Amino acid sequence: MDDFTLLLMQVMASLGLLTVGFSLRERDLGVLMIWFGMLCLLGIVLYKILVRIGA
């Protein structure tokens, strides 16, 4: 797979975690899924920024 497809799959998985976690937000598992989805998205953004600046 190329880089774009891999990145797209990671973003879609993170958004899926956010969606399901929001649906289950009254349970502890839902809140955990929201946290994990946000951390995944922030990690992807941070990684792409670091790649662009060459760090």
mmCIF file of the N, C-alpha and C atoms, coordinates in Angstrom:
data_MODEL
# 
_entry.id   MODEL 
# 
loop_
_atom_site.group_PDB 
_atom_site.id 
_atom_site.type_symbol 
_atom_site.label_atom_id 
_atom_site.label_alt_id 
_atom_site.label_comp_id 
_atom_site.label_asym_id 
_atom_site.label_entity_id 
_atom_site.label_seq_id 
_atom_site.pdbx_PDB_ins_code 
_atom_site.Cartn_x 
_atom_site.Cartn_y 
_atom_site.Cartn_z 
_atom_site.occupancy 
_atom_site.B_iso_or_equiv 
_atom_site.pdbx_formal_charge 
_atom_site.auth_seq_id 
_atom_site.auth_comp_id 
_atom_site.auth_asym_id 
_atom_site.auth_atom_id 
_atom_site.pdbx_PDB_model_num 
ATOM 1   N N  . MET A 1 1  ? 0.836   -1.193 0.000  1.00 0.00 ? 1  MET A N  1 
ATOM 2   C CA . MET A 1 1  ? 0.000   0.000  0.000  1.00 0.00 ? 1  MET A CA 1 
ATOM 3   C C  . MET A 1 1  ? 0.877   1.251  0.000  1.00 0.00 ? 1  MET A C  1 
ATOM 4   N N  . ASP A 1 2  ? 0.366   2.271  -0.621 1.00 0.00 ? 2  ASP A N  1 
ATOM 5   C CA . ASP A 1 2  ? 1.104   3.524  -0.620 1.00 0.00 ? 2  ASP A CA 1 
ATOM 6   C C  . ASP A 1 2  ? 0.811   4.306  0.666  1.00 0.00 ? 2  ASP A C  1 
ATOM 7   N N  . ASP A 1 3  ? 1.551   5.374  0.854  1.00 0.00 ? 3  ASP A N  1 
ATOM 8   C CA . ASP A 1 3  ? 1.445   6.153  2.093  1.00 0.00 ? 3  ASP A CA 1 
ATOM 9   C C  . ASP A 1 3  ? 0.070   6.785  2.271  1.00 0.00 ? 3  ASP A C  1 
ATOM 10  N N  . PHE A 1 4  ? -0.513  7.255  1.173  1.00 0.00 ? 4  PHE A N  1 
ATOM 11  C CA . PHE A 1 4  ? -1.818  7.906  1.276  1.00 0.00 ? 4  PHE A CA 1 
ATOM 12  C C  . PHE A 1 4  ? -2.892  6.935  1.747  1.00 0.00 ? 4  PHE A C  1 
ATOM 13  N N  . THR A 1 5  ? -2.893  5.734  1.207  1.00 0.00 ? 5  THR A N  1 
ATOM 14  C CA . THR A 1 5  ? -3.895  4.740  1.599  1.00 0.00 ? 5  THR A CA 1 
ATOM 15  C C  . THR A 1 5  ? -3.732  4.362  3.062  1.00 0.00 ? 5  THR A C  1 
ATOM 16  N N  . LEU A 1 6  ? -2.494  4.194  3.493  1.00 0.00 ? 6  LEU A N  1 
ATOM 17  C CA . LEU A 1 6  ? -2.238  3.858  4.891  1.00 0.00 ? 6  LEU A CA 1 
ATOM 18  C C  . LEU A 1 6  ? -2.688  4.979  5.825  1.00 0.00 ? 6  LEU A C  1 
ATOM 19  N N  . LEU A 1 7  ? -2.390  6.220  5.455  1.00 0.00 ? 7  LEU A N  1 
ATOM 20  C CA . LEU A 1 7  ? -2.818  7.364  6.257  1.00 0.00 ? 7  LEU A CA 1 
ATOM 21  C C  . LEU A 1 7  ? -4.337  7.475  6.286  1.00 0.00 ? 7  LEU A C  1 
ATOM 22  N N  . LEU A 1 8  ? -4.981  7.249  5.153  1.00 0.00 ? 8  LEU A N  1 
ATOM 23  C CA . LEU A 1 8  ? -6.435  7.313  5.087  1.00 0.00 ? 8  LEU A CA 1 
ATOM 24  C C  . LEU A 1 8  ? -7.076  6.249  5.971  1.00 0.00 ? 8  LEU A C  1 
ATOM 25  N N  . MET A 1 9  ? -6.507  5.058  5.990  1.00 0.00 ? 9  MET A N  1 
ATOM 26  C CA . MET A 1 9  ? -7.046  3.994  6.842  1.00 0.00 ? 9  MET A CA 1 
ATOM 27  C C  . MET A 1 9  ? -6.896  4.339  8.321  1.00 0.00 ? 9  MET A C  1 
ATOM 28  N N  . GLN A 1 10 ? -5.769  4.943  8.701  1.00 0.00 ? 10 GLN A N  1 
ATOM 29  C CA . GLN A 1 10 ? -5.559  5.343  10.091 1.00 0.00 ? 10 GLN A CA 1 
ATOM 30  C C  . GLN A 1 10 ? -6.534  6.439  10.500 1.00 0.00 ? 10 GLN A C  1 
ATOM 31  N N  . VAL A 1 11 ? -6.756  7.403  9.630  1.00 0.00 ? 11 VAL A N  1 
ATOM 32  C CA . VAL A 1 11 ? -7.692  8.491  9.936  1.00 0.00 ? 11 VAL A CA 1 
ATOM 33  C C  . VAL A 1 11 ? -9.112  7.955  10.047 1.00 0.00 ? 11 VAL A C  1 
ATOM 34  N N  . MET A 1 12 ? -9.491  7.066  9.138  1.00 0.00 ? 12 MET A N  1 
ATOM 35  C CA . MET A 1 12 ? -10.842 6.495  9.185  1.00 0.00 ? 12 MET A CA 1 
ATOM 36  C C  . MET A 1 12 ? -11.043 5.652  10.444 1.00 0.00 ? 12 MET A C  1 
ATOM 37  N N  . ALA A 1 13 ? -10.020 4.918  10.866 1.00 0.00 ? 13 ALA A N  1 
ATOM 38  C CA . ALA A 1 13 ? -10.125 4.132  12.100 1.00 0.00 ? 13 ALA A CA 1 
ATOM 39  C C  . ALA A 1 13 ? -10.268 5.055  13.308 1.00 0.00 ? 13 ALA A C  1 
ATOM 40  N N  . SER A 1 14 ? -9.516  6.153  13.324 1.00 0.00 ? 14 SER A N  1 
ATOM 41  C CA . SER A 1 14 ? -9.617  7.109  14.430 1.00 0.00 ? 14 SER A CA 1 
ATOM 42  C C  . SER A 1 14 ? -10.988 7.770  14.468 1.00 0.00 ? 14 SER A C  1 
ATOM 43  N N  . LEU A 1 15 ? -11.503 8.142  13.307 1.00 0.00 ? 15 LEU A N  1 
ATOM 44  C CA . LEU A 1 15 ? -12.834 8.744  13.259 1.00 0.00 ? 15 LEU A CA 1 
ATOM 45  C C  . LEU A 1 15 ? -13.908 7.733  13.639 1.00 0.00 ? 15 LEU A C  1 
ATOM 46  N N  . GLY A 1 16 ? -13.697 6.478  13.294 1.00 0.00 ? 16 GLY A N  1 
ATOM 47  C CA . GLY A 1 16 ? -14.623 5.427  13.711 1.00 0.00 ? 16 GLY A CA 1 
ATOM 48  C C  . GLY A 1 16 ? -14.640 5.265  15.220 1.00 0.00 ? 16 GLY A C  1 
ATOM 49  N N  . LEU A 1 17 ? -13.460 5.326  15.839 1.00 0.00 ? 17 LEU A N  1 
ATOM 50  C CA . LEU A 1 17 ? -13.394 5.270  17.301 1.00 0.00 ? 17 LEU A CA 1 
ATOM 51  C C  . LEU A 1 17 ? -14.125 6.450  17.928 1.00 0.00 ? 17 LEU A C  1 
ATOM 52  N N  . LEU A 1 18 ? -13.952 7.628  17.363 1.00 0.00 ? 18 LEU A N  1 
ATOM 53  C CA . LEU A 1 18 ? -14.648 8.800  17.886 1.00 0.00 ? 18 LEU A CA 1 
ATOM 54  C C  . LEU A 1 18 ? -16.156 8.662  17.749 1.00 0.00 ? 18 LEU A C  1 
ATOM 55  N N  . THR A 1 19 ? -16.599 8.143  16.617 1.00 0.00 ? 19 THR A N  1 
ATOM 56  C CA . THR A 1 19 ? -18.036 8.006  16.376 1.00 0.00 ? 19 THR A CA 1 
ATOM 57  C C  . THR A 1 19 ? -18.667 6.999  17.325 1.00 0.00 ? 19 THR A C  1 
ATOM 58  N N  . VAL A 1 20 ? -18.060 5.826  17.430 1.00 0.00 ? 20 VAL A N  1 
ATOM 59  C CA . VAL A 1 20 ? -18.609 4.795  18.313 1.00 0.00 ? 20 VAL A CA 1 
ATOM 60  C C  . VAL A 1 20 ? -18.480 5.226  19.769 1.00 0.00 ? 20 VAL A C  1 
ATOM 61  N N  . GLY A 1 21 ? -17.367 5.858  20.110 1.00 0.00 ? 21 GLY A N  1 
ATOM 62  C CA . GLY A 1 21 ? -17.187 6.336  21.477 1.00 0.00 ? 21 GLY A CA 1 
ATOM 63  C C  . GLY A 1 21 ? -18.201 7.394  21.856 1.00 0.00 ? 21 GLY A C  1 
ATOM 64  N N  . PHE A 1 22 ? -18.545 8.258  20.902 1.00 0.00 ? 22 PHE A N  1 
ATOM 65  C CA . PHE A 1 22 ? -19.551 9.278  21.192 1.00 0.00 ? 22 PHE A CA 1 
ATOM 66  C C  . PHE A 1 22 ? -20.920 8.646  21.392 1.00 0.00 ? 22 PHE A C  1 
ATOM 67  N N  . SER A 1 23 ? -21.194 7.584  20.646 1.00 0.00 ? 23 SER A N  1 
ATOM 68  C CA . SER A 1 23 ? -22.472 6.886  20.824 1.00 0.00 ? 23 SER A CA 1 
ATOM 69  C C  . SER A 1 23 ? -22.557 6.213  22.189 1.00 0.00 ? 23 SER A C  1 
ATOM 70  N N  . LEU A 1 24 ? -21.414 5.788  22.712 1.00 0.00 ? 24 LEU A N  1 
ATOM 71  C CA . LEU A 1 24 ? -21.366 5.099  24.007 1.00 0.00 ? 24 LEU A CA 1 
ATOM 72  C C  . LEU A 1 24 ? -20.808 6.000  25.107 1.00 0.00 ? 24 LEU A C  1 
ATOM 73  N N  . ARG A 1 25 ? -20.981 7.305  24.978 1.00 0.00 ? 25 ARG A N  1 
ATOM 74  C CA . ARG A 1 25 ? -20.313 8.251  25.876 1.00 0.00 ? 25 ARG A CA 1 
ATOM 75  C C  . ARG A 1 25 ? -20.757 8.165  27.329 1.00 0.00 ? 25 ARG A C  1 
ATOM 76  N N  . GLU A 1 26 ? -21.862 7.519  27.607 1.00 0.00 ? 26 GLU A N  1 
ATOM 77  C CA . GLU A 1 26 ? -22.315 7.409  28.992 1.00 0.00 ? 26 GLU A CA 1 
ATOM 78  C C  . GLU A 1 26 ? -21.647 6.252  29.723 1.00 0.00 ? 26 GLU A C  1 
ATOM 79  N N  . ARG A 1 27 ? -20.930 5.417  29.009 1.00 0.00 ? 27 ARG A N  1 
ATOM 80  C CA . ARG A 1 27 ? -20.189 4.307  29.611 1.00 0.00 ? 27 ARG A CA 1 
ATOM 81  C C  . ARG A 1 27 ? -18.711 4.660  29.657 1.00 0.00 ? 27 ARG A C  1 
ATOM 82  N N  . ASP A 1 28 ? -17.984 3.960  30.511 1.00 0.00 ? 28 ASP A N  1 
ATOM 83  C CA . ASP A 1 28 ? -16.543 4.213  30.603 1.00 0.00 ? 28 ASP A CA 1 
ATOM 84  C C  . ASP A 1 28 ? -15.820 3.828  29.316 1.00 0.00 ? 28 ASP A C  1 
ATOM 85  N N  . LEU A 1 29 ? -16.277 2.768  28.664 1.00 0.00 ? 29 LEU A N  1 
ATOM 86  C CA . LEU A 1 29 ? -15.642 2.332  27.423 1.00 0.00 ? 29 LEU A CA 1 
ATOM 87  C C  . LEU A 1 29 ? -15.778 3.388  26.330 1.00 0.00 ? 29 LEU A C  1 
ATOM 88  N N  . GLY A 1 30 ? -16.907 4.062  26.274 1.00 0.00 ? 30 GLY A N  1 
ATOM 89  C CA . GLY A 1 30 ? -17.114 5.103  25.274 1.00 0.00 ? 30 GLY A CA 1 
ATOM 90  C C  . GLY A 1 30 ? -16.166 6.273  25.461 1.00 0.00 ? 30 GLY A C  1 
ATOM 91  N N  . VAL A 1 31 ? -15.980 6.667  26.705 1.00 0.00 ? 31 VAL A N  1 
ATOM 92  C CA . VAL A 1 31 ? -15.052 7.774  26.992 1.00 0.00 ? 31 VAL A CA 1 
ATOM 93  C C  . VAL A 1 31 ? -13.628 7.372  26.627 1.00 0.00 ? 31 VAL A C  1 
ATOM 94  N N  . LEU A 1 32 ? -13.272 6.131  26.919 1.00 0.00 ? 32 LEU A N  1 
ATOM 95  C CA . LEU A 1 32 ? -11.942 5.634  26.564 1.00 0.00 ? 32 LEU A CA 1 
ATOM 96  C C  . LEU A 1 32 ? -11.747 5.611  25.048 1.00 0.00 ? 32 LEU A C  1 
ATOM 97  N N  . MET A 1 33 ? -12.774 5.237  24.322 1.00 0.00 ? 33 MET A N  1 
ATOM 98  C CA . MET A 1 33 ? -12.687 5.219  22.861 1.00 0.00 ? 33 MET A CA 1 
ATOM 99  C C  . MET A 1 33 ? -12.532 6.629  22.297 1.00 0.00 ? 33 MET A C  1 
ATOM 100 N N  . ILE A 1 34 ? -13.220 7.596  22.891 1.00 0.00 ? 34 ILE A N  1 
ATOM 101 C CA . ILE A 1 34 ? -13.071 8.990  22.454 1.00 0.00 ? 34 ILE A CA 1 
ATOM 102 C C  . ILE A 1 34 ? -11.641 9.468  22.703 1.00 0.00 ? 34 ILE A C  1 
ATOM 103 N N  . TRP A 1 35 ? -11.098 9.179  23.881 1.00 0.00 ? 35 TRP A N  1 
ATOM 104 C CA . TRP A 1 35 ? -9.721  9.562  24.196 1.00 0.00 ? 35 TRP A CA 1 
ATOM 105 C C  . TRP A 1 35 ? -8.735  8.930  23.224 1.00 0.00 ? 35 TRP A C  1 
ATOM 106 N N  . PHE A 1 36 ? -8.901  7.624  22.978 1.00 0.00 ? 36 PHE A N  1 
ATOM 107 C CA . PHE A 1 36 ? -7.972  6.927  22.088 1.00 0.00 ? 36 PHE A CA 1 
ATOM 108 C C  . PHE A 1 36 ? -8.086  7.448  20.655 1.00 0.00 ? 36 PHE A C  1 
ATOM 109 N N  . GLY A 1 37 ? -9.290  7.729  20.206 1.00 0.00 ? 37 GLY A N  1 
ATOM 110 C CA . GLY A 1 37 ? -9.474  8.285  18.864 1.00 0.00 ? 37 GLY A CA 1 
ATOM 111 C C  . GLY A 1 37 ? -8.824  9.649  18.717 1.00 0.00 ? 37 GLY A C  1 
ATOM 112 N N  . MET A 1 38 ? -8.974  10.497 19.734 1.00 0.00 ? 38 MET A N  1 
ATOM 113 C CA . MET A 1 38 ? -8.353  11.825 19.687 1.00 0.00 ? 38 MET A CA 1 
ATOM 114 C C  . MET A 1 38 ? -6.833  11.727 19.729 1.00 0.00 ? 38 MET A C  1 
ATOM 115 N N  . LEU A 1 39 ? -6.307  10.834 20.566 1.00 0.00 ? 39 LEU A N  1 
ATOM 116 C CA . LEU A 1 39 ? -4.854  10.669 20.630 1.00 0.00 ? 39 LEU A CA 1 
ATOM 117 C C  . LEU A 1 39 ? -4.295  10.146 19.313 1.00 0.00 ? 39 LEU A C  1 
ATOM 118 N N  . CYS A 1 40 ? -5.020  9.261  18.669 1.00 0.00 ? 40 CYS A N  1 
ATOM 119 C CA . CYS A 1 40 ? -4.581  8.764  17.357 1.00 0.00 ? 40 CYS A CA 1 
ATOM 120 C C  . CYS A 1 40 ? -4.559  9.884  16.325 1.00 0.00 ? 40 CYS A C  1 
ATOM 121 N N  . LEU A 1 41 ? -5.607  10.694 16.292 1.00 0.00 ? 41 LEU A N  1 
ATOM 122 C CA . LEU A 1 41 ? -5.646  11.801 15.330 1.00 0.00 ? 41 LEU A CA 1 
ATOM 123 C C  . LEU A 1 41 ? -4.549  12.823 15.608 1.00 0.00 ? 41 LEU A C  1 
ATOM 124 N N  . LEU A 1 42 ? -4.345  13.156 16.871 1.00 0.00 ? 42 LEU A N  1 
ATOM 125 C CA . LEU A 1 42 ? -3.286  14.112 17.206 1.00 0.00 ? 42 LEU A CA 1 
ATOM 126 C C  . LEU A 1 42 ? -1.905  13.542 16.897 1.00 0.00 ? 42 LEU A C  1 
ATOM 127 N N  . GLY A 1 43 ? -1.736  12.243 17.101 1.00 0.00 ? 43 GLY A N  1 
ATOM 128 C CA . GLY A 1 43 ? -0.471  11.599 16.761 1.00 0.00 ? 43 GLY A CA 1 
ATOM 129 C C  . GLY A 1 43 ? -0.192  11.637 15.269 1.00 0.00 ? 43 GLY A C  1 
ATOM 130 N N  . ILE A 1 44 ? -1.220  11.425 14.464 1.00 0.00 ? 44 ILE A N  1 
ATOM 131 C CA . ILE A 1 44 ? -1.058  11.481 13.010 1.00 0.00 ? 44 ILE A CA 1 
ATOM 132 C C  . ILE A 1 44 ? -0.676  12.889 12.573 1.00 0.00 ? 44 ILE A C  1 
ATOM 133 N N  . VAL A 1 45 ? -1.349  13.889 13.120 1.00 0.00 ? 45 VAL A N  1 
ATOM 134 C CA . VAL A 1 45 ? -1.051  15.281 12.765 1.00 0.00 ? 45 VAL A CA 1 
ATOM 135 C C  . VAL A 1 45 ? 0.365   15.652 13.197 1.00 0.00 ? 45 VAL A C  1 
ATOM 136 N N  . LEU A 1 46 ? 0.751   15.276 14.405 1.00 0.00 ? 46 LEU A N  1 
ATOM 137 C CA . LEU A 1 46 ? 2.099   15.578 14.890 1.00 0.00 ? 46 LEU A CA 1 
ATOM 138 C C  . LEU A 1 46 ? 3.156   14.890 14.033 1.00 0.00 ? 46 LEU A C  1 
ATOM 139 N N  . TYR A 1 47 ? 2.918   13.653 13.663 1.00 0.00 ? 47 TYR A N  1 
ATOM 140 C CA . TYR A 1 47 ? 3.861   12.927 12.812 1.00 0.00 ? 47 TYR A CA 1 
ATOM 141 C C  . TYR A 1 47 ? 4.024   13.621 11.461 1.00 0.00 ? 47 TYR A C  1 
ATOM 142 N N  . LYS A 1 48 ? 2.912   14.029 10.850 1.00 0.00 ? 48 LYS A N  1 
ATOM 143 C CA . LYS A 1 48 ? 2.994   14.686 9.549  1.00 0.00 ? 48 LYS A CA 1 
ATOM 144 C C  . LYS A 1 48 ? 3.707   16.033 9.644  1.00 0.00 ? 48 LYS A C  1 
ATOM 145 N N  . ILE A 1 49 ? 3.492   16.765 10.744 1.00 0.00 ? 49 ILE A N  1 
ATOM 146 C CA . ILE A 1 49 ? 4.194   18.040 10.931 1.00 0.00 ? 49 ILE A CA 1 
ATOM 147 C C  . ILE A 1 49 ? 5.690   17.802 11.066 1.00 0.00 ? 49 ILE A C  1 
ATOM 148 N N  . LEU A 1 50 ? 6.070   16.799 11.861 1.00 0.00 ? 50 LEU A N  1 
ATOM 149 C CA . LEU A 1 50 ? 7.494   16.515 12.047 1.00 0.00 ? 50 LEU A CA 1 
ATOM 150 C C  . LEU A 1 50 ? 8.154   16.040 10.753 1.00 0.00 ? 50 LEU A C  1 
ATOM 151 N N  . VAL A 1 51 ? 7.436   15.299 9.945  1.00 0.00 ? 51 VAL A N  1 
ATOM 152 C CA . VAL A 1 51 ? 7.984   14.864 8.657  1.00 0.00 ? 51 VAL A CA 1 
ATOM 153 C C  . VAL A 1 51 ? 8.187   16.068 7.743  1.00 0.00 ? 51 VAL A C  1 
ATOM 154 N N  . ARG A 1 52 ? 7.236   17.004 7.746  1.00 0.00 ? 52 ARG A N  1 
ATOM 155 C CA . ARG A 1 52 ? 7.329   18.178 6.864  1.00 0.00 ? 52 ARG A CA 1 
ATOM 156 C C  . ARG A 1 52 ? 8.486   19.100 7.244  1.00 0.00 ? 52 ARG A C  1 
ATOM 157 N N  . ILE A 1 53 ? 8.728   19.271 8.549  1.00 0.00 ? 53 ILE A N  1 
ATOM 158 C CA . ILE A 1 53 ? 9.811   20.179 8.943  1.00 0.00 ? 53 ILE A CA 1 
ATOM 159 C C  . ILE A 1 53 ? 11.161  19.472 8.976  1.00 0.00 ? 53 ILE A C  1 
ATOM 160 N N  . GLY A 1 54 ? 11.156  18.169 8.797  1.00 0.00 ? 54 GLY A N  1 
ATOM 161 C CA . GLY A 1 54 ? 12.410  17.431 8.702  1.00 0.00 ? 54 GLY A CA 1 
ATOM 162 C C  . GLY A 1 54 ? 13.065  17.123 10.025 1.00 0.00 ? 54 GLY A C  1 
ATOM 163 N N  . ALA A 1 55 ? 12.290  17.096 11.083 1.00 0.00 ? 55 ALA A N  1 
ATOM 164 C CA . ALA A 1 55 ? 12.871  16.806 12.402 1.00 0.00 ? 55 ALA A CA 1 
ATOM 165 C C  . ALA A 1 55 ? 13.015  15.319 12.619 1.00 0.00 ? 55 ALA A C  1 
# 
